[in-house]
Amino acid sequence: MKRKTRIGLVTSGGDCQGLNAAIRGVGKSLFQYVDNIEIFGMYDGYRGLMERDYKFMEPSDFSGIIAQGGTILGTSRQKYIPGKAIVDKDGNDMMPAMLDTYNRLNLDCLVILGGNGTQKSAKLLKDAGMNVITLPKTIDNDIYGTDQTFGFQSAADIATSVIDYIHTTALAHSRIFLVEVMGRDAGWLTLTAGIAGGADVILIPEIPYDIEKVASLIEARKRKGRTFSIVAVAEGAISKDDKILSEEERRKKKDANPHSTISYDIAAQLERLTGQEARVTVPGHYQRGGPACPYDRVLATRFGTAAARMIMNREYGYMVGVVGDEIVKVPLDEAASRTKFLPVDHPLIQTARDTSTSFGD
C-alpha cells in the first residue's frame, strides 16, 4: 500500500485577509491530485505545533471559506529571538516540542502562512530538520522576494475607503485630517492608499518628514482657497529630527510623549503651526479584517496551489512568491534574510510627487 502523504498547515502571526483562500488552495489541490493525503491544521499557529493541538482536516473543511476573513485555524504570536529560537512566555526554547510534534505526526512538510517575522521563524524550523514551504501574507507587503503579499490589496482598499470618506467631513469643516495607516516600518500600504485616496501629504518611514514643510504646504493650500488637507500617515512615520536620534533616545522620547500614536503628535504640531483645526482617524485593525478582495482571493489561491505542486514535487525550503505575474520559488534563506522596504526612488513615489503630493521632505 502506498505510504500516506502527511502535511501540516500553520497560520502564524497577525491575521489578514486571504488566509482562508490560501488554505483552501493548498487543501483542494492536494485532495484533487494526491492519493492517500492527510492534512493536519495546527490550532493558533505555532502554539498548536508546540502543544500538539491540531485538527485532522477533511475535504469539506476547505469548502466555502474563500471569502471568509481571518483564519479557520486561528493564529498567535510567539516570541522570536532573531536567528536563534522560538520561545514561550518563560523564555524556554520550543523547537524541541515542535520537532516532536512534526515527527510524531510523521509529517512530510509544514506549510506555514505568515509575514516577515514568520519567514524568519520558519527558517529556524527548516534548519532544525523540518521540511517547510511558506506563503507570504501581510498587509505590510514587506516580505523580500515577492512583489506582492496577499492581504495587502485588501488592506489598501479599506485604507483608501477611509480616506475617501474623510474627504467630505474635512471639506465641510475646513479641517486638517490625518488618517493613520498600518504597515509598521514599511510605507507600501500608506503610499498606495494615499495615492488612491488623493491625500495631499503622505508620510512614510522611508522618507523622514520636516513638520515645518508639511505645515507650509497646508498654508499654501489655504492661500489657494483649498480649505482642508488630508494627510496619510504611516504608523511608523518618523521626523527628520527623530531620525538622527539613537534608538534609545527615540524610545525615551516616545515614552515621554503624551500622545498615543504618531498621528496625534503630528496633529498637535500642525494645529500649533497653522492655527487650523486637526483631527485624527485611526482605522487600526479594521484594515486587517473582513473578507479578502477579489485580487487577494486569486493571489492567495495561486500561492496555495503552487505550494501544493511543490509538495507533490518534494521541493521544500522555499517561499512561494510572485514577480510580475509569474509565481516563483524563493529560497527561504533569502526570503528571511531581509525586509522589503519601499525604495525612495520607487516609481510610485514619483507618481505621487507628479500629482503635487508632498512627503514632507
KAKAGI-V238873 format. One record per residue. RES is the residue in one small letter. PSI is psi as a letter, one per 40 degrees, with the letter a starting at -180 (999 if undefined). OMEGA is omega in radians with two decimals (* if undefined). D_FIRST is the distance of its C-alpha to the first C-alpha in Angstrom with 1 decimal. Layout:
res=RES psi=PSI omega=OMEGA d_first=D_FIRST
res=RES psi=PSI omega=OMEGA d_first=D_FIRST
This chain:
res=m psi=h omega=-3.12 d_first=0.0
res=k psi=h omega=3.14 d_first=3.8
res=r psi=i omega=3.11 d_first=6.4
res=k psi=i omega=2.97 d_first=8.9
res=t psi=h omega=-3.03 d_first=12.3
res=r psi=h omega=-3.03 d_first=15.1
res=i psi=i omega=3.01 d_first=18.7
res=g psi=h omega=3.09 d_first=22.0
res=l psi=h omega=-3.13 d_first=25.0
res=v psi=h omega=2.97 d_first=28.5
res=t psi=h omega=-2.98 d_first=31.9
res=s psi=i omega=3.10 d_first=34.6
res=g psi=a omega=-3.13 d_first=38.4
res=g psi=i omega=3.10 d_first=40.7
res=d psi=i omega=2.98 d_first=39.5
res=c psi=i omega=-3.13 d_first=40.4
res=q psi=i omega=3.05 d_first=39.8
res=g psi=e omega=3.14 d_first=36.6
res=l psi=d omega=-3.12 d_first=34.1
res=n psi=d omega=3.08 d_first=32.5
res=a psi=d omega=3.12 d_first=32.5
res=a psi=d omega=3.08 d_first=30.6
res=i psi=d omega=3.13 d_first=28.1
res=r psi=d omega=-3.13 d_first=27.7
res=g psi=d omega=3.10 d_first=27.2
res=v psi=d omega=-3.03 d_first=24.4
res=g psi=d omega=-3.09 d_first=22.6
res=k psi=d omega=3.13 d_first=23.2
res=s psi=d omega=-3.11 d_first=22.1
res=l psi=d omega=3.14 d_first=18.8
res=f psi=d omega=3.14 d_first=17.9
res=q psi=d omega=-2.96 d_first=19.1
res=y psi=e omega=-3.05 d_first=17.4
res=v psi=h omega=3.04 d_first=14.2
res=d psi=i omega=3.10 d_first=11.1
res=n psi=f omega=3.11 d_first=9.7
res=i psi=h omega=3.01 d_first=13.1
res=e psi=h omega=-3.10 d_first=15.0
res=i psi=h omega=3.13 d_first=18.7
res=f psi=h omega=3.09 d_first=21.2
res=g psi=h omega=3.14 d_first=24.9
res=m psi=h omega=-3.14 d_first=27.2
res=y psi=h omega=3.04 d_first=30.4
res=d psi=f omega=3.01 d_first=33.7
res=g psi=b omega=-3.09 d_first=32.5
res=y psi=d omega=3.12 d_first=32.3
res=r psi=d omega=3.12 d_first=33.5
res=g psi=d omega=3.11 d_first=30.2
res=l psi=d omega=3.13 d_first=28.4
res=m psi=d omega=-2.98 d_first=31.1
res=e psi=e omega=-3.10 d_first=31.0
res=r psi=f omega=3.11 d_first=27.3
res=d psi=h omega=-3.01 d_first=28.6
res=y psi=i omega=3.12 d_first=26.0
res=k psi=h omega=2.98 d_first=24.7
res=f psi=h omega=-2.97 d_first=21.1
res=m psi=h omega=3.07 d_first=21.8
res=e psi=i omega=3.08 d_first=21.0
res=p psi=d omega=-3.12 d_first=21.7
res=s psi=d omega=3.12 d_first=25.1
res=d psi=d omega=-3.08 d_first=26.1
res=f psi=e omega=3.14 d_first=26.5
res=s psi=i omega=3.05 d_first=28.7
res=g psi=e omega=-3.07 d_first=32.5
res=i psi=e omega=-3.03 d_first=32.9
res=i psi=d omega=-3.11 d_first=34.0
res=a psi=e omega=-3.06 d_first=37.7
res=q psi=h omega=3.11 d_first=37.4
res=g psi=i omega=3.13 d_first=39.1
res=g psi=a omega=3.11 d_first=38.1
res=t psi=h omega=-3.12 d_first=34.5
res=i psi=e omega=-3.13 d_first=32.4
res=l psi=e omega=-3.05 d_first=31.0
res=g psi=i omega=-3.13 d_first=34.5
res=t psi=i omega=3.10 d_first=35.7
res=s psi=i omega=3.07 d_first=37.9
res=r psi=h omega=3.08 d_first=39.8
res=q psi=i omega=-3.14 d_first=39.3
res=k psi=h omega=-3.07 d_first=41.9
res=y psi=h omega=3.04 d_first=41.1
res=i psi=h omega=-2.98 d_first=43.0
res=p psi=h omega=3.07 d_first=43.1
res=g psi=e omega=-3.02 d_first=41.0
res=k psi=d omega=-2.97 d_first=40.5
res=a psi=i omega=2.90 d_first=38.8
res=i psi=h omega=-2.99 d_first=37.7
res=v psi=i omega=3.06 d_first=39.7
res=d psi=a omega=-3.06 d_first=40.3
res=k psi=d omega=3.13 d_first=43.8
res=d psi=e omega=3.11 d_first=44.9
res=g psi=e omega=3.14 d_first=43.9
res=n psi=h omega=3.11 d_first=40.9
res=d psi=h omega=-3.07 d_first=38.3
res=m psi=e omega=-3.13 d_first=35.1
res=m psi=d omega=3.11 d_first=32.8
res=p psi=d omega=3.14 d_first=31.5
res=a psi=d omega=3.13 d_first=30.6
res=m psi=d omega=3.10 d_first=28.8
res=l psi=d omega=3.11 d_first=26.9
res=d psi=d omega=3.09 d_first=26.0
res=t psi=d omega=3.12 d_first=24.6
res=y psi=d omega=-3.10 d_first=22.6
res=n psi=d omega=3.14 d_first=21.1
res=r psi=d omega=3.13 d_first=20.6
res=l psi=e omega=3.13 d_first=18.6
res=n psi=f omega=-3.07 d_first=16.7
res=l psi=i omega=3.02 d_first=17.8
res=d psi=d omega=-3.07 d_first=17.3
res=c psi=i omega=2.94 d_first=20.6
res=l psi=h omega=2.99 d_first=23.6
res=v psi=h omega=-3.02 d_first=25.5
res=i psi=h omega=-3.13 d_first=29.0
res=l psi=h omega=-3.11 d_first=31.7
res=g psi=a omega=-3.08 d_first=35.2
res=g psi=a omega=-3.05 d_first=38.6
res=n psi=d omega=3.13 d_first=40.4
res=g psi=d omega=-3.13 d_first=40.1
res=t psi=d omega=3.09 d_first=36.4
res=q psi=d omega=3.14 d_first=35.8
res=k psi=d omega=-3.13 d_first=37.6
res=s psi=d omega=3.10 d_first=35.8
res=a psi=d omega=3.08 d_first=32.4
res=k psi=d omega=3.10 d_first=33.4
res=l psi=d omega=3.10 d_first=33.9
res=l psi=d omega=3.09 d_first=30.3
res=k psi=d omega=-3.12 d_first=29.2
res=d psi=d omega=3.12 d_first=31.6
res=a psi=e omega=3.06 d_first=30.1
res=g psi=e omega=3.13 d_first=26.7
res=m psi=i omega=3.01 d_first=24.9
res=n psi=h omega=-3.01 d_first=23.5
res=v psi=h omega=2.91 d_first=25.8
res=i psi=h omega=-3.12 d_first=26.8
res=t psi=i omega=3.06 d_first=30.0
res=l psi=h omega=-3.03 d_first=31.8
res=p psi=h omega=3.08 d_first=35.6
res=k psi=h omega=2.97 d_first=37.2
res=t psi=i omega=3.05 d_first=40.9
res=i psi=e omega=-3.09 d_first=44.1
res=d psi=d omega=-3.10 d_first=45.8
res=n psi=f omega=-3.01 d_first=44.2
res=d psi=f omega=-3.11 d_first=44.7
res=i psi=h omega=-3.09 d_first=41.3
res=y psi=h omega=3.05 d_first=41.8
res=g psi=e omega=3.11 d_first=39.9
res=t psi=h omega=3.10 d_first=39.7
res=d psi=d omega=-3.01 d_first=42.6
res=q psi=i omega=3.00 d_first=41.5
res=t psi=i omega=3.09 d_first=39.6
res=f psi=i omega=-2.99 d_first=38.6
res=g psi=d omega=-3.09 d_first=41.0
res=f psi=d omega=-3.07 d_first=44.0
res=q psi=d omega=3.10 d_first=45.1
res=s psi=d omega=3.12 d_first=44.9
res=a psi=d omega=3.10 d_first=47.0
res=a psi=d omega=3.10 d_first=49.4
res=d psi=d omega=-3.12 d_first=49.8
res=i psi=d omega=-3.13 d_first=50.7
res=a psi=d omega=3.10 d_first=53.1
res=t psi=d omega=3.12 d_first=54.7
res=s psi=d omega=3.10 d_first=55.3
res=v psi=d omega=3.13 d_first=57.0
res=i psi=d omega=3.10 d_first=59.3
res=d psi=d omega=-3.09 d_first=60.0
res=y psi=d omega=-3.13 d_first=61.1
res=i psi=d omega=-3.08 d_first=63.1
res=h psi=d omega=-3.03 d_first=65.3
res=t psi=d omega=-3.14 d_first=67.2
res=t psi=d omega=3.08 d_first=68.1
res=a psi=d omega=3.12 d_first=69.0
res=l psi=d omega=-3.10 d_first=71.3
res=a psi=d omega=-3.07 d_first=72.8
res=h psi=e omega=-3.13 d_first=73.8
res=s psi=f omega=-3.09 d_first=74.4
res=r psi=i omega=2.87 d_first=72.1
res=i psi=h omega=3.07 d_first=69.9
res=f psi=h omega=3.06 d_first=66.3
res=l psi=h omega=3.08 d_first=63.6
res=v psi=h omega=-3.10 d_first=60.0
res=e psi=h omega=-3.04 d_first=57.7
res=v psi=i omega=3.11 d_first=54.3
res=m psi=i omega=3.13 d_first=51.2
res=g psi=e omega=-3.14 d_first=49.7
res=r psi=b omega=-3.02 d_first=50.5
res=d psi=e omega=3.13 d_first=51.7
res=a psi=i omega=-3.01 d_first=50.8
res=g psi=e omega=-3.06 d_first=53.0
res=w psi=d omega=-3.04 d_first=50.6
res=l psi=d omega=-3.14 d_first=50.5
res=t psi=d omega=3.13 d_first=54.3
res=l psi=d omega=-3.11 d_first=55.2
res=t psi=d omega=-3.14 d_first=53.1
res=a psi=d omega=3.14 d_first=54.4
res=g psi=d omega=3.09 d_first=57.9
res=i psi=d omega=-3.09 d_first=58.1
res=a psi=d omega=-3.11 d_first=56.6
res=g psi=e omega=3.11 d_first=58.8
res=g psi=f omega=3.11 d_first=62.0
res=a psi=i omega=3.13 d_first=62.7
res=d psi=d omega=3.11 d_first=65.9
res=v psi=h omega=3.06 d_first=64.7
res=i psi=h omega=-3.13 d_first=61.2
res=l psi=h omega=-3.08 d_first=60.9
res=i psi=i omega=-3.08 d_first=57.7
res=p psi=d omega=-3.04 d_first=56.9
res=e psi=e omega=3.14 d_first=57.0
res=i psi=g omega=3.13 d_first=60.6
res=p psi=h omega=-3.05 d_first=62.9
res=y psi=i omega=3.02 d_first=65.5
res=d psi=h omega=-3.05 d_first=69.2
res=i psi=d omega=3.11 d_first=70.3
res=e psi=d omega=3.13 d_first=73.8
res=k psi=d omega=3.07 d_first=72.4
res=v psi=d omega=3.13 d_first=70.3
res=a psi=d omega=-3.14 d_first=73.4
res=s psi=d omega=3.11 d_first=75.5
res=l psi=d omega=-3.13 d_first=73.1
res=i psi=d omega=3.09 d_first=73.4
res=e psi=d omega=3.13 d_first=77.2
res=a psi=d omega=3.09 d_first=77.3
res=r psi=d omega=3.13 d_first=75.3
res=k psi=d omega=3.14 d_first=77.8
res=r psi=d omega=3.12 d_first=80.7
res=k psi=e omega=3.10 d_first=79.2
res=g psi=e omega=3.10 d_first=79.0
res=r psi=h omega=-2.92 d_first=75.3
res=t psi=e omega=-3.14 d_first=75.6
res=f psi=i omega=3.07 d_first=72.0
res=s psi=i omega=3.11 d_first=69.3
res=i psi=h omega=3.13 d_first=65.6
res=v psi=h omega=3.04 d_first=63.9
res=a psi=h omega=-3.03 d_first=60.1
res=v psi=h omega=3.02 d_first=59.4
res=a psi=i omega=-3.13 d_first=56.2
res=e psi=d omega=3.12 d_first=55.6
res=g psi=e omega=3.13 d_first=55.6
res=a psi=i omega=-3.09 d_first=58.8
res=i psi=i omega=3.13 d_first=61.3
res=s psi=i omega=3.09 d_first=65.0
res=k psi=d omega=3.13 d_first=66.6
res=d psi=d omega=-3.12 d_first=68.4
res=d psi=d omega=-3.10 d_first=65.3
res=k psi=d omega=-3.08 d_first=63.3
res=i psi=e omega=3.12 d_first=65.7
res=l psi=i omega=3.03 d_first=65.3
res=s psi=i omega=3.14 d_first=63.0
res=e psi=d omega=3.14 d_first=59.9
res=e psi=d omega=3.12 d_first=61.7
res=e psi=d omega=3.11 d_first=64.7
res=r psi=d omega=3.13 d_first=62.7
res=r psi=d omega=3.13 d_first=61.0
res=k psi=d omega=3.11 d_first=64.4
res=k psi=d omega=3.12 d_first=65.8
res=k psi=d omega=3.14 d_first=63.0
res=d psi=d omega=-3.11 d_first=63.3
res=a psi=e omega=-3.09 d_first=67.1
res=n psi=h omega=-3.13 d_first=66.6
res=p psi=e omega=-3.09 d_first=67.4
res=h psi=i omega=-3.03 d_first=65.3
res=s psi=d omega=3.13 d_first=61.7
res=t psi=i omega=-3.11 d_first=60.3
res=i psi=d omega=-3.07 d_first=61.5
res=s psi=d omega=3.12 d_first=62.6
res=y psi=d omega=3.08 d_first=65.0
res=d psi=d omega=3.13 d_first=66.6
res=i psi=d omega=3.14 d_first=67.0
res=a psi=d omega=3.14 d_first=68.4
res=a psi=d omega=3.12 d_first=71.0
res=q psi=d omega=-3.13 d_first=72.0
res=l psi=d omega=3.07 d_first=72.3
res=e psi=d omega=-3.12 d_first=74.4
res=r psi=d omega=-3.06 d_first=76.8
res=l psi=d omega=-3.05 d_first=77.0
res=t psi=e omega=-3.06 d_first=77.4
res=g psi=e omega=-3.12 d_first=78.9
res=q psi=i omega=-3.12 d_first=76.3
res=e psi=h omega=-3.14 d_first=74.2
res=a psi=i omega=3.12 d_first=70.5
res=r psi=i omega=-3.08 d_first=67.6
res=v psi=h omega=2.99 d_first=63.9
res=t psi=h omega=3.14 d_first=60.8
res=v psi=g omega=-3.13 d_first=57.5
res=p psi=d omega=3.01 d_first=54.6
res=g psi=b omega=-3.04 d_first=52.3
res=h psi=e omega=3.00 d_first=48.8
res=y psi=d omega=-3.12 d_first=49.6
res=q psi=d omega=-3.12 d_first=48.5
res=r psi=e omega=-2.99 d_first=45.0
res=g psi=i omega=3.06 d_first=44.6
res=g psi=a omega=-3.10 d_first=43.9
res=p psi=i omega=3.06 d_first=41.6
res=a psi=i omega=3.04 d_first=40.8
res=c psi=i omega=-3.12 d_first=42.9
res=p psi=d omega=-3.14 d_first=41.4
res=y psi=d omega=-3.11 d_first=41.4
res=d psi=d omega=3.08 d_first=39.4
res=r psi=d omega=3.14 d_first=36.9
res=v psi=d omega=-3.11 d_first=36.3
res=l psi=d omega=-3.14 d_first=36.2
res=a psi=d omega=3.10 d_first=33.9
res=t psi=d omega=3.10 d_first=31.5
res=r psi=d omega=3.11 d_first=31.7
res=f psi=d omega=-3.11 d_first=31.0
res=g psi=d omega=-3.14 d_first=28.0
res=t psi=d omega=3.08 d_first=26.4
res=a psi=d omega=3.10 d_first=27.2
res=a psi=d omega=3.12 d_first=25.4
res=a psi=d omega=3.11 d_first=22.3
res=r psi=d omega=3.12 d_first=22.6
res=m psi=d omega=3.08 d_first=23.2
res=i psi=d omega=3.14 d_first=20.0
res=m psi=d omega=-3.14 d_first=18.1
res=n psi=e omega=-3.12 d_first=20.1
res=r psi=f omega=3.10 d_first=19.8
res=e psi=g omega=-3.04 d_first=23.6
res=y psi=i omega=3.11 d_first=24.7
res=g psi=f omega=-3.12 d_first=28.2
res=y psi=i omega=2.87 d_first=29.8
res=m psi=h omega=3.03 d_first=31.8
res=v psi=h omega=3.12 d_first=31.7
res=g psi=a omega=3.06 d_first=35.3
res=v psi=h omega=3.07 d_first=37.5
res=v psi=h omega=-2.95 d_first=40.4
res=g psi=b omega=3.05 d_first=42.6
res=d psi=e omega=-3.07 d_first=40.2
res=e psi=h omega=3.05 d_first=37.4
res=i psi=h omega=-3.08 d_first=34.3
res=v psi=i omega=3.02 d_first=34.0
res=k psi=h omega=-3.13 d_first=32.0
res=v psi=h omega=3.08 d_first=34.3
res=p psi=h omega=-3.06 d_first=33.6
res=l psi=d omega=3.09 d_first=33.5
res=d psi=d omega=-3.14 d_first=36.1
res=e psi=d omega=-3.12 d_first=38.4
res=a psi=d omega=-3.10 d_first=37.9
res=a psi=e omega=-2.97 d_first=38.6
res=s psi=d omega=-3.06 d_first=41.6
res=r psi=i omega=3.09 d_first=44.2
res=t psi=i omega=3.14 d_first=45.4
res=k psi=g omega=3.08 d_first=46.2
res=f psi=i omega=3.13 d_first=49.8
res=l psi=h omega=3.11 d_first=51.9
res=p psi=h omega=-3.09 d_first=53.9
res=v psi=e omega=3.08 d_first=57.6
res=d psi=e omega=-3.14 d_first=57.9
res=h psi=i omega=-3.12 d_first=55.2
res=p psi=d omega=3.14 d_first=56.3
res=l psi=d omega=3.09 d_first=55.9
res=i psi=d omega=3.10 d_first=58.5
res=q psi=d omega=3.08 d_first=60.9
res=t psi=d omega=3.12 d_first=60.2
res=a psi=d omega=3.14 d_first=61.3
res=r psi=d omega=-3.11 d_first=64.4
res=d psi=e omega=3.09 d_first=65.3
res=t psi=f omega=3.05 d_first=65.5
res=s psi=e omega=3.08 d_first=67.9
res=t psi=h omega=-3.12 d_first=65.3
res=s psi=i omega=3.02 d_first=66.2
res=f psi=e omega=3.09 d_first=64.0
res=g psi=e omega=3.13 d_first=66.9
res=d psi=999 omega=* d_first=67.4
